[in-house]
């Protein structure tokens, strides 16, 4: 922090001894050390408060990002559920359209009769060919 060597401390001590005097020097050193301790504790508290606030800010930012991701996922899942329900509606519609667009001759004939008609047509073709 401060580059004060032993020689500087001796000079400061000698000046303090002459300025304050030998009787009041011990109480002056005590009060100076108390003030320095208070200043150090104050700086440590400020430093811990700042680091705590930075940590809280990081946690809050991470929570916001997580909330946004969850919101995006719920939006995507709701969009998929909407598209699934519309696909179900679309998949039932072509079946109905196939029934509607079927030729009238086939739709009027029951399936068993339709097979018999086709078999009769092939038998007639075989007899004509023979």
Secondary structure, 3 states (H helix, E strand, C coil): CCCCCHHHHHHHHHHHHHHHCCCCHHHHHHHHHHHHHHHHHHHHHHHHHHHHHHHHHHHHHHHHHHHHHHHHHHHHHHHHHHHHHHHHHHHHHHHHHHHHHCCHHHHHCCHHHHHHHHHHHHHHHHHHHC
